[in-house]
Amino acid sequence: MRQSLFLLSLTAASMLADGVRAAPYMIVGNDEKLIWDEQGKPVLSAPGRDSVLILDLADPETPKIIANLPVKNSIVGPPMNVAITPDGVLALVSDSVDVAKESETLKQVPDSKVHVIDLKASPPRVVASVTTGKQPSGLDVSPKGDQALVANRADGTISLLSIRGTDVTVVDTLALGSPADQVAHVAFAPDGTRALAVKFASHKVSLLEIKDGKLSYNKLDLPTGPWPYNVAVAPSGKIALTADNGNAGASDGSVDTVSVIDLEATPPRITDRVVVGDGPEGLAISPKGDLAAAAILRGGNSAKAAYFYNPAGTVTILKIDGKQVTRLKDVVVGGLPEPVCFTPDGRYLYVGNYLDQDFSILKVEGTEVVDTGKRFKVPGHPASARMSAR
């Protein structure tokens, strides 16, 4: 089986090297250092078994693993710590948290690396590890593919990375507050000159500007719902959404919200909050701009005796009509859903189920989203995922 996977990786890498882009690709980060017991208590394992997968989605209902790389990453933080450049040449993986042994006890400690994967190599391989701030978490690549932003959660900073071929370097770092703010994720606007970053612990979303390789921050902080974990900007650039987790990264049995930001207003402002389920985490907007999806934890990693525990999570589907966002439906998926990803054509939605070690495959027809009933198993716990641009 390993030999077959290796040969498949070689074939796919050769296709990438030859410039053949017959299918979209998805990057998946598996974390094998953290699970939860029957009482909902974290159980840590020593590092060394994490992996990053590259999936070929030529047949969207039957994905194929074309590369399986031993790259460390973590579920601690938003499921947006991986990305593929628009040209499909590089992938980035932020490594937020390590597990270290202290006396006889394992404990989580912040890391400070962003790993760079050359997807054109045969097979794909890590070519560099860039040192950023402490606990690099959510990241995003610019629409042109020449820059990336990384939220350094334990530092309260944002790092700006320059991308030149396989050369990735930190060119600027901006303090967005104190470490206590826990800057969790950052996303570019479609024009590449602005970005939004969520301050997890202070319940705000901040607006940034990018010009001439520098970051600036005019101190415009907008009040989201409690504990915003992710931010996504619509392809139109008119609105952005935040997934407001509600309970510091966990479920609590109560509904939570997705906040709507009007980016065309002067100044930008929060115009609505859409009620979703308990514990929204992963968040994505369709490339068509008409739908959004939020992964809902539903107590999947809580104590099994808790009244709000559910072995299956859901994904909430939201309709976007201009600047109006409304809730359409919930689709039941697997245990503890983390990442959500639309395919580049918007026809499929993948939901990574951390506890079940698989992806639910949903089909999108207009504004109707249905479960195909198909699951794709992965060799690990999918903590994060991101789609290629095409």
N, C-alpha and C positions, 0 to 999 in steps of 0.2 A: 504493500500500500504506500509506504514511504517512497519507494522507487517510482511508482506511478505518479505520485504527487510531484516529485522532483522533475520528472520528464515533462509533466504538464506545465510546471513553472517555467522550464526552459523554453517550451514552445510559445507560451504567452509572452515571455520576455523578448523572444526573437521578433514576435509580431510588433511589440511596442517599439523595439529598436528600429524596425523597418518602416515605422510610421504608419502601420496599419491600424486604423481606429474603427473597426467594424462594430464595436459594442461599447456601451458605457461600462465603467468600472466602479466598484465600491471598495473603500478601505474600511476595515473593521479592527478595532482594538479589543483584544480579550484580556481580562484581568483575572489571574488565578491566585491572587493573594488575599481575597476577602469574600467571605460568605457570611450567613447569619444562622444561628441555631434556632431551636424550637421556641425559645424565649425572645427572639429578635435581637440577641446580643451578637456583636461582630466576632467572627472567628478568623484570625489572621494566619497566613501561611508564609513561609520564607519565599523570597523572590527567586526567579529562575525559570518559571513556567509560563510567563506571559507570552503573548504572540500578537502579531499584526498580520492580517490576511488581506490579500487582494482578490476580489471576486470579479469574474467575467459575467456580465448580465446580457449576453447576446440573446439567450432565451430567458426572458425575465421571470418565467415561472420555474425555471430550473437553473439557478446560478451554479457556477463552477469556481472552485478555489484554484487560482493559478499561482499563488505564492503564499507561503506560510513562513513568516520571519520571526525569529526569537527577539522581539523588541519589547522592552518593559514599558508599561503604561498602567493607568489606574482608573477605577470607577469613581474615585474620590474627586468630585468636581463635575461639571456639566459634560454630557456625552458628545461634546464638540471639540475634543482635543486631537482630532485627526483631520487632515484635509489633503486634497489632491489639487495640484496647480491646473489652471484651465487648459494648458497644452498637454497635460497627462504625463509630463516628464518627471516630476518630483512628487513625493508625498511627505508631509510633515506630521510628527507625532509629539505632542507635549507630554513630558513625563513628570506628573505632578507630585506623586507620593511614593516613597519607597517603604519597605518594611525592614526594620533593623532589630537585631537582638540586643537587649539590654539586660544583663545578668541572665536569667533564664526566661525572660519575658520578651515577646515580640511586640513592637510598637511601630506606629506609622510616623514617618518623618518626611518633611518636605524635600523634594528634589529640585533641580534647577536646570533641566536639560530639555531641548527640543531636538529630536532625532530626525535626520534628513535621509530619505530613502530615494535612491535612483531607480525609477521604474523602467528606464531604458536598458539598464544593465541586464545581463543574462547569466544567472537569474537576478531579479531585483535584489538590491542590498543596501544596507546602511552605509552612507559615504561620509557622514559627519554627525557630530552632536554639538549643538550650539548652546552655550551657557547663557541663560536669561536671568530673570529675577527668581525669587523663591516661590516654589509651587506653581509653575506655569500650568495653566488650566485651559479654558476655552481659547481657541485660536481661529483665525480666518485668513484666507488668501485674497488679495485684491483682484478685481475683475480682470486687470491686465496680466496678472500673474507675476508681477515684478516686486511685490511687497507682501508681507504678512504681518499680522498683529497678534500678539500673545498677551493674555491677561495673567499677571503674576499675583495669584490670590493671596499669598502670605506676605507680600511686599506692598500691596496697594498700588501697583504700577502697571503700566502697559509698555511692552517692548515692540518697537518697529523693526522688522527684519527686511533686509534687501535680498532679493533673489536674482542671481545672475547665473543662468545655467544651473550647475550643481553647487555653486558657491552661495551659501546663505550666511549672512552676517547680521549682527545687531547694530543698527545705525543710530537709534535713539531710544531713550527710555523716559517715560513721563510719569510723574507721581500723580495719581488720580485721587489720592486721599491717604488715609493711614492704613496700615495692615489690618486694623480692626474692621475696615469697610468690606474686606474680602471681595475684591474685584474678580468676578468669576468667569465672565465671557465677554468677548468683543466681536463686533461684526462690521464689515465695510458696508457703506451705502453703494448703490450701483455706479455712481460717478467716480468712486475711488478717492474722493477728496474729503469725505466725512466718514465717521464711524460712531457706533454706539457701544457703550460698555455698561454692564450691570454691576452694581454694588450690592452683593448678596446680603450682607449683614446690616446695611443701612437702608435697604429697601428703595433704591434709586436707580435710575438709568441716566448716564452721562453722555453728553455729545462732545465729540473730538473732531479736530480738523487735521488733515495730513497735507503738507505742502513742502516741496523741495527737500524731502527726506527728513522732515521734522514733524513732531506731534505738538499740538497745542490744545488747550482746554480752557474754555471761557467760564468755567464754573457753573454751567447750566446743568443742573441736576433735576430730574423729573421724578415725582413720587409714584412708584409702581405699587402693585399689591405686595404683601409681605413676602420676603425672601425670593427675589427674582433670580432665576438660575441661568436662563438662556435669553438671547435676543436674536430676532431674525428680521431682516429688512425685505420688504416686498420688491419684486423685480421692477415695479414702476418707480420705486424710490419715494412714493407718496406717504406710505405708512410703515411702521415697524411694530413688532409684537414682542412682548416679554412673557415668559412662562413664570408665573409667581407661585413658587412651590408651597408657601404657606406655613411650613413647619421646619425650617432649617435643614431641608434635604430629606425629610421623612413624611410619612402620612400621619394624620391625626384624627381621621374620621369625618372631617368637615370639608365642604367644597372650597375650591380655590379659584383663581382667576387667571386670565390672559389679558394683559393691559395693551391698549391700542394707542400708538403714538402718531400724531399728525405731524409729519416732517415738513409739510409745506406751510404750516402756520408760522407766524412771526411773533414771538419765538415758537419753536416746536412745543407741543404740549400733549398731555394724556387726555384723550377725548372719550374713552370708554373702557370698561372692564367687562369682559365676557366670562360668565361663570362656567367653570368646567368641573371636573371631578377632583378627587382627593389626591393631591401631590403631583401636579404637572411637572415633568422634567424635560425630556427630549422635546424639541420644537423645530418645525420646518415649514416653509412656505413653498407651494408648488411653483416650478418654473413658469407655469402659465399665469400665476398670480391670482388665481380664483379660489384656491383652497389653502388651508393651513392644517397642520396636524400636531397635536400635543399628546405625548405619552403620559398616561396617568398611572401612578404607582399602585394605588388602592391597597396600601398596607401589605404589599407582597413580601417585604422583608421585616415585618413587624412580628410581635409575638403571636403565635397561632391562636392563642386564647383571646386576643384583642377583638373587640366587637367589629372593628373595621378591617380586620385581616381578610384578604381575598387571595386565593392561589393564582388567580388570573388577573392581569391588568387590563386596561382598555386604552384605546387611542380615541381622543375626541377630535372630530372633524369639524372645522370651521369654514364657513363660506365668506369669501372676501368680495364685496361689490363696491368698487371704488375705495372709499374710506370707511365703509360700514362692514363690520364683522359680526356674524351671527353663528350660533352653534347649530349644526345640522344633526349630528348623531354621534353615538359612541359605538365603537366596534371592539368586541372582546378579543384580546390577544393572549400572550403567554405571561409567565410569572416575572414580575418586576421589569416591565418594559423600560428601556433606556433610550437608545437612539431611534429616530425616525428619519427616513430619507425618501424623497420622491425621485423617480428616475428622471433623466433630463427631458424626456418628452411628456412628463407628467402623468403617464398612463398607469404607473404602479407606485405603491407605497410599501416600503419595507420597515418593519418594526422589530428591533432587536430585543429579545426576551432573555434577560441576564440569567435568571434562575433556571430556565428551561434549556439554555444553551442552543438557541435557535432563532430564526427570523420568521415572523409571520409575513406572508406575501398577500397584500391587498391589491385589488384591481380598481382603477379609477375610470369611470365613464361619465364625462361631464362633471356634475357635482355629486354623483352617486359613487360611494366607496364601499366595496364589498370584500369580504374575506374569500380568497380563492379556496380556502381549506388546505392549502399547501404550506408546509413548514420546511425550512432549510436548516439542517443541523450544522453547527460549526464546532470545531475542536477547542472549546473553551467557553468562557462566559462573556458575551458581547457587551462591553461597557460603553462603546462608542462606535460611530460609523459616519461616513460622509460619502457622497456621490461625486463622480467626475462631472465635468461641465457638459460633456457630450458623449 
